[in-house]
Amino acid sequence: MQTLNMDDLQQVSGGFNLSRSAVSGAGRWVGAGAGAFAGGFTGMALGAIAGPGGMAAGGAIGANVGRVLGGRLGSFVARRSFGY
């Protein structure tokens, strides 16, 4: 039984860059998690000015915005860090 490495998989896939996709996906996953965490807390802090309802709404909105922006930034940083 032969173990395939990334070069073999890339050749079989028709040139699709699996390494870049793996790096980008991992960066997106980490960035989205960190962004959601930071965005949620920031949203709750800003929403606390309006009271408990604003705090809940601000946390939900902040987490969603942070998840999207953090995922994009994480993907970008990971690709640049590995030279893709």
Phi and psi restraints in degrees (range 20) as a CNS / XPLOR table:
assign (resid 1 and name C) (resid 2 and name N)
       (resid 2 and name CA) (resid 2 and name C) 1.0 -102.6 20.0 2
assign (resid 2 and name N) (resid 2 and name CA)
       (resid 2 and name C) (resid 3 and name N) 1.0 137.7 20.0 2
assign (resid 2 and name C) (resid 3 and name N)
       (resid 3 and name CA) (resid 3 and name C) 1.0 -91.2 20.0 2
assign (resid 3 and name N) (resid 3 and name CA)
       (resid 3 and name C) (resid 4 and name N) 1.0 128.9 20.0 2
assign (resid 3 and name C) (resid 4 and name N)
       (resid 4 and name CA) (resid 4 and name C) 1.0 -86.4 20.0 2
assign (resid 4 and name N) (resid 4 and name CA)
       (resid 4 and name C) (resid 5 and name N) 1.0 139.7 20.0 2
assign (resid 4 and name C) (resid 5 and name N)
       (resid 5 and name CA) (resid 5 and name C) 1.0 -104.3 20.0 2
assign (resid 5 and name N) (resid 5 and name CA)
       (resid 5 and name C) (resid 6 and name N) 1.0 -177.7 20.0 2
assign (resid 5 and name C) (resid 6 and name N)
       (resid 6 and name CA) (resid 6 and name C) 1.0 -64.4 20.0 2
assign (resid 6 and name N) (resid 6 and name CA)
       (resid 6 and name C) (resid 7 and name N) 1.0 -34.4 20.0 2
assign (resid 6 and name C) (resid 7 and name N)
       (resid 7 and name CA) (resid 7 and name C) 1.0 -65.2 20.0 2
assign (resid 7 and name N) (resid 7 and name CA)
       (resid 7 and name C) (resid 8 and name N) 1.0 -41.0 20.0 2
assign (resid 7 and name C) (resid 8 and name N)
       (resid 8 and name CA) (resid 8 and name C) 1.0 -63.7 20.0 2
assign (resid 8 and name N) (resid 8 and name CA)
       (resid 8 and name C) (resid 9 and name N) 1.0 -44.0 20.0 2
assign (resid 8 and name C) (resid 9 and name N)
       (resid 9 and name CA) (resid 9 and name C) 1.0 -65.1 20.0 2
assign (resid 9 and name N) (resid 9 and name CA)
       (resid 9 and name C) (resid 10 and name N) 1.0 -37.6 20.0 2
assign (resid 9 and name C) (resid 10 and name N)
       (resid 10 and name CA) (resid 10 and name C) 1.0 -66.7 20.0 2
assign (resid 10 and name N) (resid 10 and name CA)
       (resid 10 and name C) (resid 11 and name N) 1.0 -38.7 20.0 2
assign (resid 10 and name C) (resid 11 and name N)
       (resid 11 and name CA) (resid 11 and name C) 1.0 -66.6 20.0 2
assign (resid 11 and name N) (resid 11 and name CA)
       (resid 11 and name C) (resid 12 and name N) 1.0 -40.4 20.0 2
assign (resid 11 and name C) (resid 12 and name N)
       (resid 12 and name CA) (resid 12 and name C) 1.0 -68.0 20.0 2
assign (resid 12 and name N) (resid 12 and name CA)
       (resid 12 and name C) (resid 13 and name N) 1.0 -33.5 20.0 2
assign (resid 12 and name C) (resid 13 and name N)
       (resid 13 and name CA) (resid 13 and name C) 1.0 -79.0 20.0 2
assign (resid 13 and name N) (resid 13 and name CA)
       (resid 13 and name C) (resid 14 and name N) 1.0 -0.1 20.0 2
assign (resid 13 and name C) (resid 14 and name N)
       (resid 14 and name CA) (resid 14 and name C) 1.0 81.8 20.0 2
assign (resid 14 and name N) (resid 14 and name CA)
       (resid 14 and name C) (resid 15 and name N) 1.0 28.3 20.0 2
assign (resid 14 and name C) (resid 15 and name N)
       (resid 15 and name CA) (resid 15 and name C) 1.0 95.0 20.0 2
assign (resid 15 and name N) (resid 15 and name CA)
       (resid 15 and name C) (resid 16 and name N) 1.0 -0.2 20.0 2
assign (resid 15 and name C) (resid 16 and name N)
       (resid 16 and name CA) (resid 16 and name C) 1.0 -66.0 20.0 2
assign (resid 16 and name N) (resid 16 and name CA)
       (resid 16 and name C) (resid 17 and name N) 1.0 126.5 20.0 2
assign (resid 16 and name C) (resid 17 and name N)
       (resid 17 and name CA) (resid 17 and name C) 1.0 -80.7 20.0 2
assign (resid 17 and name N) (resid 17 and name CA)
       (resid 17 and name C) (resid 18 and name N) 1.0 93.3 20.0 2
assign (resid 17 and name C) (resid 18 and name N)
       (resid 18 and name CA) (resid 18 and name C) 1.0 -68.2 20.0 2
assign (resid 18 and name N) (resid 18 and name CA)
       (resid 18 and name C) (resid 19 and name N) 1.0 -35.5 20.0 2
assign (resid 18 and name C) (resid 19 and name N)
       (resid 19 and name CA) (resid 19 and name C) 1.0 -62.7 20.0 2
assign (resid 19 and name N) (resid 19 and name CA)
       (resid 19 and name C) (resid 20 and name N) 1.0 -45.0 20.0 2
assign (resid 19 and name C) (resid 20 and name N)
       (resid 20 and name CA) (resid 20 and name C) 1.0 -64.9 20.0 2
assign (resid 20 and name N) (resid 20 and name CA)
       (resid 20 and name C) (resid 21 and name N) 1.0 -40.8 20.0 2
assign (resid 20 and name C) (resid 21 and name N)
       (resid 21 and name CA) (resid 21 and name C) 1.0 -64.3 20.0 2
assign (resid 21 and name N) (resid 21 and name CA)
       (resid 21 and name C) (resid 22 and name N) 1.0 -39.7 20.0 2
assign (resid 21 and name C) (resid 22 and name N)
       (resid 22 and name CA) (resid 22 and name C) 1.0 -65.9 20.0 2
assign (resid 22 and name N) (resid 22 and name CA)
       (resid 22 and name C) (resid 23 and name N) 1.0 -43.5 20.0 2
assign (resid 22 and name C) (resid 23 and name N)
       (resid 23 and name CA) (resid 23 and name C) 1.0 -64.6 20.0 2
assign (resid 23 and name N) (resid 23 and name CA)
       (resid 23 and name C) (resid 24 and name N) 1.0 -44.8 20.0 2
assign (resid 23 and name C) (resid 24 and name N)
       (resid 24 and name CA) (resid 24 and name C) 1.0 -63.6 20.0 2
assign (resid 24 and name N) (resid 24 and name CA)
       (resid 24 and name C) (resid 25 and name N) 1.0 -43.1 20.0 2
assign (resid 24 and name C) (resid 25 and name N)
       (resid 25 and name CA) (resid 25 and name C) 1.0 -64.9 20.0 2
assign (resid 25 and name N) (resid 25 and name CA)
       (resid 25 and name C) (resid 26 and name N) 1.0 -42.0 20.0 2
assign (resid 25 and name C) (resid 26 and name N)
       (resid 26 and name CA) (resid 26 and name C) 1.0 -65.5 20.0 2
assign (resid 26 and name N) (resid 26 and name CA)
       (resid 26 and name C) (resid 27 and name N) 1.0 -42.2 20.0 2
assign (resid 26 and name C) (resid 27 and name N)
       (resid 27 and name CA) (resid 27 and name C) 1.0 -63.5 20.0 2
assign (resid 27 and name N) (resid 27 and name CA)
       (resid 27 and name C) (resid 28 and name N) 1.0 -39.5 20.0 2
assign (resid 27 and name C) (resid 28 and name N)
       (resid 28 and name CA) (resid 28 and name C) 1.0 -64.5 20.0 2
assign (resid 28 and name N) (resid 28 and name CA)
       (resid 28 and name C) (resid 29 and name N) 1.0 -41.6 20.0 2
assign (resid 28 and name C) (resid 29 and name N)
       (resid 29 and name CA) (resid 29 and name C) 1.0 -64.6 20.0 2
assign (resid 29 and name N) (resid 29 and name CA)
       (resid 29 and name C) (resid 30 and name N) 1.0 -47.5 20.0 2
assign (resid 29 and name C) (resid 30 and name N)
       (resid 30 and name CA) (resid 30 and name C) 1.0 -65.9 20.0 2
assign (resid 30 and name N) (resid 30 and name CA)
       (resid 30 and name C) (resid 31 and name N) 1.0 -45.0 20.0 2
assign (resid 30 and name C) (resid 31 and name N)
       (resid 31 and name CA) (resid 31 and name C) 1.0 -63.6 20.0 2
assign (resid 31 and name N) (resid 31 and name CA)
       (resid 31 and name C) (resid 32 and name N) 1.0 -38.8 20.0 2
assign (resid 31 and name C) (resid 32 and name N)
       (resid 32 and name CA) (resid 32 and name C) 1.0 -66.0 20.0 2
assign (resid 32 and name N) (resid 32 and name CA)
       (resid 32 and name C) (resid 33 and name N) 1.0 -40.9 20.0 2
assign (resid 32 and name C) (resid 33 and name N)
       (resid 33 and name CA) (resid 33 and name C) 1.0 -64.7 20.0 2
assign (resid 33 and name N) (resid 33 and name CA)
       (resid 33 and name C) (resid 34 and name N) 1.0 -46.4 20.0 2
assign (resid 33 and name C) (resid 34 and name N)
       (resid 34 and name CA) (resid 34 and name C) 1.0 -66.5 20.0 2
assign (resid 34 and name N) (resid 34 and name CA)
       (resid 34 and name C) (resid 35 and name N) 1.0 -38.9 20.0 2
assign (resid 34 and name C) (resid 35 and name N)
       (resid 35 and name CA) (resid 35 and name C) 1.0 -65.7 20.0 2
assign (resid 35 and name N) (resid 35 and name CA)
       (resid 35 and name C) (resid 36 and name N) 1.0 -40.9 20.0 2
assign (resid 35 and name C) (resid 36 and name N)
       (resid 36 and name CA) (resid 36 and name C) 1.0 -64.6 20.0 2
assign (resid 36 and name N) (resid 36 and name CA)
       (resid 36 and name C) (resid 37 and name N) 1.0 -41.2 20.0 2
assign (resid 36 and name C) (resid 37 and name N)
       (resid 37 and name CA) (resid 37 and name C) 1.0 -63.0 20.0 2
assign (resid 37 and name N) (resid 37 and name CA)
       (resid 37 and name C) (resid 38 and name N) 1.0 -50.9 20.0 2
assign (resid 37 and name C) (resid 38 and name N)
       (resid 38 and name CA) (resid 38 and name C) 1.0 -67.8 20.0 2
assign (resid 38 and name N) (resid 38 and name CA)
       (resid 38 and name C) (resid 39 and name N) 1.0 -41.5 20.0 2
assign (resid 38 and name C) (resid 39 and name N)
       (resid 39 and name CA) (resid 39 and name C) 1.0 -65.2 20.0 2
assign (resid 39 and name N) (resid 39 and name CA)
       (resid 39 and name C) (resid 40 and name N) 1.0 -37.9 20.0 2
assign (resid 39 and name C) (resid 40 and name N)
       (resid 40 and name CA) (resid 40 and name C) 1.0 -62.9 20.0 2
assign (resid 40 and name N) (resid 40 and name CA)
       (resid 40 and name C) (resid 41 and name N) 1.0 -46.3 20.0 2
assign (resid 40 and name C) (resid 41 and name N)
       (resid 41 and name CA) (resid 41 and name C) 1.0 -67.7 20.0 2
assign (resid 41 and name N) (resid 41 and name CA)
       (resid 41 and name C) (resid 42 and name N) 1.0 -39.2 20.0 2
assign (resid 41 and name C) (resid 42 and name N)
       (resid 42 and name CA) (resid 42 and name C) 1.0 -64.5 20.0 2
assign (resid 42 and name N) (resid 42 and name CA)
       (resid 42 and name C) (resid 43 and name N) 1.0 -43.9 20.0 2
assign (resid 42 and name C) (resid 43 and name N)
       (resid 43 and name CA) (resid 43 and name C) 1.0 -62.4 20.0 2
assign (resid 43 and name N) (resid 43 and name CA)
       (resid 43 and name C) (resid 44 and name N) 1.0 -40.4 20.0 2
assign (resid 43 and name C) (resid 44 and name N)
       (resid 44 and name CA) (resid 44 and name C) 1.0 -66.3 20.0 2
assign (resid 44 and name N) (resid 44 and name CA)
       (resid 44 and name C) (resid 45 and name N) 1.0 -39.0 20.0 2
assign (resid 44 and name C) (resid 45 and name N)
       (resid 45 and name CA) (resid 45 and name C) 1.0 -65.0 20.0 2
assign (resid 45 and name N) (resid 45 and name CA)
       (resid 45 and name C) (resid 46 and name N) 1.0 -43.5 20.0 2
assign (resid 45 and name C) (resid 46 and name N)
       (resid 46 and name CA) (resid 46 and name C) 1.0 -70.5 20.0 2
assign (resid 46 and name N) (resid 46 and name CA)
       (resid 46 and name C) (resid 47 and name N) 1.0 -36.6 20.0 2
assign (resid 46 and name C) (resid 47 and name N)
       (resid 47 and name CA) (resid 47 and name C) 1.0 -70.8 20.0 2
assign (resid 47 and name N) (resid 47 and name CA)
       (resid 47 and name C) (resid 48 and name N) 1.0 -21.3 20.0 2
assign (resid 47 and name C) (resid 48 and name N)
       (resid 48 and name CA) (resid 48 and name C) 1.0 -62.9 20.0 2
assign (resid 48 and name N) (resid 48 and name CA)
       (resid 48 and name C) (resid 49 and name N) 1.0 -21.1 20.0 2
assign (resid 48 and name C) (resid 49 and name N)
       (resid 49 and name CA) (resid 49 and name C) 1.0 -62.5 20.0 2
assign (resid 49 and name N) (resid 49 and name CA)
       (resid 49 and name C) (resid 50 and name N) 1.0 -35.8 20.0 2
assign (resid 49 and name C) (resid 50 and name N)
       (resid 50 and name CA) (resid 50 and name C) 1.0 -87.7 20.0 2
assign (resid 50 and name N) (resid 50 and name CA)
       (resid 50 and name C) (resid 51 and name N) 1.0 -10.6 20.0 2
assign (resid 50 and name C) (resid 51 and name N)
       (resid 51 and name CA) (resid 51 and name C) 1.0 114.9 20.0 2
assign (resid 51 and name N) (resid 51 and name CA)
       (resid 51 and name C) (resid 52 and name N) 1.0 -170.8 20.0 2
assign (resid 51 and name C) (resid 52 and name N)
       (resid 52 and name CA) (resid 52 and name C) 1.0 -61.5 20.0 2
assign (resid 52 and name N) (resid 52 and name CA)
       (resid 52 and name C) (resid 53 and name N) 1.0 -39.3 20.0 2
assign (resid 52 and name C) (resid 53 and name N)
       (resid 53 and name CA) (resid 53 and name C) 1.0 -65.5 20.0 2
assign (resid 53 and name N) (resid 53 and name CA)
       (resid 53 and name C) (resid 54 and name N) 1.0 -41.5 20.0 2
assign (resid 53 and name C) (resid 54 and name N)
       (resid 54 and name CA) (resid 54 and name C) 1.0 -66.2 20.0 2
assign (resid 54 and name N) (resid 54 and name CA)
       (resid 54 and name C) (resid 55 and name N) 1.0 -33.0 20.0 2
assign (resid 54 and name C) (resid 55 and name N)
       (resid 55 and name CA) (resid 55 and name C) 1.0 -67.2 20.0 2
assign (resid 55 and name N) (resid 55 and name CA)
       (resid 55 and name C) (resid 56 and name N) 1.0 -42.9 20.0 2
assign (resid 55 and name C) (resid 56 and name N)
       (resid 56 and name CA) (resid 56 and name C) 1.0 -66.7 20.0 2
assign (resid 56 and name N) (resid 56 and name CA)
       (resid 56 and name C) (resid 57 and name N) 1.0 -46.3 20.0 2
assign (resid 56 and name C) (resid 57 and name N)
       (resid 57 and name CA) (resid 57 and name C) 1.0 -65.6 20.0 2
assign (resid 57 and name N) (resid 57 and name CA)
       (resid 57 and name C) (resid 58 and name N) 1.0 -43.0 20.0 2
assign (resid 57 and name C) (resid 58 and name N)
       (resid 58 and name CA) (resid 58 and name C) 1.0 -62.6 20.0 2
assign (resid 58 and name N) (resid 58 and name CA)
       (resid 58 and name C) (resid 59 and name N) 1.0 -38.2 20.0 2
assign (resid 58 and name C) (resid 59 and name N)
       (resid 59 and name CA) (resid 59 and name C) 1.0 -65.6 20.0 2
assign (resid 59 and name N) (resid 59 and name CA)
       (resid 59 and name C) (resid 60 and name N) 1.0 -42.9 20.0 2
assign (resid 59 and name C) (resid 60 and name N)
       (resid 60 and name CA) (resid 60 and name C) 1.0 -66.7 20.0 2
assign (resid 60 and name N) (resid 60 and name CA)
       (resid 60 and name C) (resid 61 and name N) 1.0 -46.5 20.0 2
assign (resid 60 and name C) (resid 61 and name N)
       (resid 61 and name CA) (resid 61 and name C) 1.0 -66.7 20.0 2
assign (resid 61 and name N) (resid 61 and name CA)
       (resid 61 and name C) (resid 62 and name N) 1.0 -43.8 20.0 2
assign (resid 61 and name C) (resid 62 and name N)
       (resid 62 and name CA) (resid 62 and name C) 1.0 -61.5 20.0 2
assign (resid 62 and name N) (resid 62 and name CA)
       (resid 62 and name C) (resid 63 and name N) 1.0 -39.2 20.0 2
assign (resid 62 and name C) (resid 63 and name N)
       (resid 63 and name CA) (resid 63 and name C) 1.0 -65.9 20.0 2
assign (resid 63 and name N) (resid 63 and name CA)
       (resid 63 and name C) (resid 64 and name N) 1.0 -42.1 20.0 2
assign (resid 63 and name C) (resid 64 and name N)
       (resid 64 and name CA) (resid 64 and name C) 1.0 -67.6 20.0 2
assign (resid 64 and name N) (resid 64 and name CA)
       (resid 64 and name C) (resid 65 and name N) 1.0 -43.3 20.0 2
assign (resid 64 and name C) (resid 65 and name N)
       (resid 65 and name CA) (resid 65 and name C) 1.0 -65.4 20.0 2
assign (resid 65 and name N) (resid 65 and name CA)
       (resid 65 and name C) (resid 66 and name N) 1.0 -43.7 20.0 2
assign (resid 65 and name C) (resid 66 and name N)
       (resid 66 and name CA) (resid 66 and name C) 1.0 -62.2 20.0 2
assign (resid 66 and name N) (resid 66 and name CA)
       (resid 66 and name C) (resid 67 and name N) 1.0 -37.1 20.0 2
assign (resid 66 and name C) (resid 67 and name N)
       (resid 67 and name CA) (resid 67 and name C) 1.0 -63.4 20.0 2
assign (resid 67 and name N) (resid 67 and name CA)
       (resid 67 and name C) (resid 68 and name N) 1.0 -44.9 20.0 2
assign (resid 67 and name C) (resid 68 and name N)
       (resid 68 and name CA) (resid 68 and name C) 1.0 -67.5 20.0 2
assign (resid 68 and name N) (resid 68 and name CA)
       (resid 68 and name C) (resid 69 and name N) 1.0 -51.4 20.0 2
assign (resid 68 and name C) (resid 69 and name N)
       (resid 69 and name CA) (resid 69 and name C) 1.0 -67.4 20.0 2
assign (resid 69 and name N) (resid 69 and name CA)
       (resid 69 and name C) (resid 70 and name N) 1.0 -39.7 20.0 2
assign (resid 69 and name C) (resid 70 and name N)
       (resid 70 and name CA) (resid 70 and name C) 1.0 -64.9 20.0 2
assign (resid 70 and name N) (resid 70 and name CA)
       (resid 70 and name C) (resid 71 and name N) 1.0 -38.4 20.0 2
assign (resid 70 and name C) (resid 71 and name N)
       (resid 71 and name CA) (resid 71 and name C) 1.0 -63.8 20.0 2
assign (resid 71 and name N) (resid 71 and name CA)
       (resid 71 and name C) (resid 72 and name N) 1.0 -42.4 20.0 2
assign (resid 71 and name C) (resid 72 and name N)
       (resid 72 and name CA) (resid 72 and name C) 1.0 -66.1 20.0 2
assign (resid 72 and name N) (resid 72 and name CA)
       (resid 72 and name C) (resid 73 and name N) 1.0 -44.8 20.0 2
assign (resid 72 and name C) (resid 73 and name N)
       (resid 73 and name CA) (resid 73 and name C) 1.0 -66.3 20.0 2
assign (resid 73 and name N) (resid 73 and name CA)
       (resid 73 and name C) (resid 74 and name N) 1.0 -42.1 20.0 2
assign (resid 73 and name C) (resid 74 and name N)
       (resid 74 and name CA) (resid 74 and name C) 1.0 -62.0 20.0 2
assign (resid 74 and name N) (resid 74 and name CA)
       (resid 74 and name C) (resid 75 and name N) 1.0 -41.3 20.0 2
assign (resid 74 and name C) (resid 75 and name N)
       (resid 75 and name CA) (resid 75 and name C) 1.0 -63.7 20.0 2
assign (resid 75 and name N) (resid 75 and name CA)
       (resid 75 and name C) (resid 76 and name N) 1.0 -44.7 20.0 2
assign (resid 75 and name C) (resid 76 and name N)
       (resid 76 and name CA) (resid 76 and name C) 1.0 -62.5 20.0 2
assign (resid 76 and name N) (resid 76 and name CA)
       (resid 76 and name C) (resid 77 and name N) 1.0 -47.7 20.0 2
assign (resid 76 and name C) (resid 77 and name N)
       (resid 77 and name CA) (resid 77 and name C) 1.0 -65.0 20.0 2
assign (resid 77 and name N) (resid 77 and name CA)
       (resid 77 and name C) (resid 78 and name N) 1.0 -41.1 20.0 2
assign (resid 77 and name C) (resid 78 and name N)
       (resid 78 and name CA) (resid 78 and name C) 1.0 -64.3 20.0 2
assign (resid 78 and name N) (resid 78 and name CA)
       (resid 78 and name C) (resid 79 and name N) 1.0 -43.8 20.0 2
assign (resid 78 and name C) (resid 79 and name N)
       (resid 79 and name CA) (resid 79 and name C) 1.0 -63.9 20.0 2
assign (resid 79 and name N) (resid 79 and name CA)
       (resid 79 and name C) (resid 80 and name N) 1.0 -41.9 20.0 2
assign (resid 79 and name C) (resid 80 and name N)
       (resid 80 and name CA) (resid 80 and name C) 1.0 -68.8 20.0 2
assign (resid 80 and name N) (resid 80 and name CA)
       (resid 80 and name C) (resid 81 and name N) 1.0 -35.2 20.0 2
assign (resid 80 and name C) (resid 81 and name N)
       (resid 81 and name CA) (resid 81 and name C) 1.0 -65.4 20.0 2
assign (resid 81 and name N) (resid 81 and name CA)
       (resid 81 and name C) (resid 82 and name N) 1.0 -34.4 20.0 2
assign (resid 81 and name C) (resid 82 and name N)
       (resid 82 and name CA) (resid 82 and name C) 1.0 -96.6 20.0 2
assign (resid 82 and name N) (resid 82 and name CA)
       (resid 82 and name C) (resid 83 and name N) 1.0 4.6 20.0 2
assign (resid 82 and name C) (resid 83 and name N)
       (resid 83 and name CA) (resid 83 and name C) 1.0 81.0 20.0 2
assign (resid 83 and name N) (resid 83 and name CA)
       (resid 83 and name C) (resid 84 and name N) 1.0 25.7 20.0 2
